[in-house]
Amino acid sequence: MTGHSSITIAFVAGALSTHANLPKLNCPMTETPPPTEGSHTYLWTFQHVAQLDALLRHGVLFGDWRHVEPPCEKAYRYMCGVMEKRGLDCGTAPPVWAWHSCWGNQKAPDREVATQLLSLAQLAEDNMVMLTLACPDDQYLLSSYHQWCDLVYFPSLQEGCHCDLESTWQEANETERRILEIDLSSLEDDMVQATLPLVRKEWLRQVHRV
């Protein structure tokens, strides 16, 4: 991909901030590309418009611990460890969080999902965008959002919780198994998240205003 002209910029409402001088189209969040491009899979990630600007300017986007609330850091570092064991090294950054399926296989997040996942402050800023990515299949790790919340995220918020979130190796293995065990044929009651060490500009296909 060369330049910005090959990227479809689709907005639910409003115009993009002057962080990025890009063409504007009107398109609802649900109008997304087909689920795959060869050995690539479509993923969706919510980002601040400044992160989109950084991606377009630098060609790559990493997570930033400054944007992770301190109480949430243990759960994010847990996911870093799970990813590293599978060849996805985040280095010194947290994972970039994205979505593979929301209440259905390869169903993109809609406005209802956005209101569940984003804070009131983020929504009030009116500077959030949803990026559609065609991501190589070896560059992300899929996991169950609800299992991760129940087994990792919420327990990690408890005072005195250890960083590994488990007291024994066997329990840690069982936690990983339950988080990573996904049945893509039955997702009506679950969401599948995708965590990535980074996002590259050439993966970007659409930008939707949230």
Buried (B, 14 or more C-beta within 10 A) or exposed (E): EEEBEEBBBBBBEEEBBEBBEBEEEEBEBEBBEEBEBEEBBBBBBBBBBEBBBBBBEEEEBBBEEEEBEEEEBBBBBBBBEBBBEEEBEBEEBBBBBBBBBBBBBBBBBBEEBBEEBBEEEBEEEEBBBBBBBBBBEEBBBBBBBBBBBBBBBEBBEEEEBEEBBBEEEEEBEEBBEBBBEBEEEEBEEBBBBBBBBBBBBBBBBBBBBB
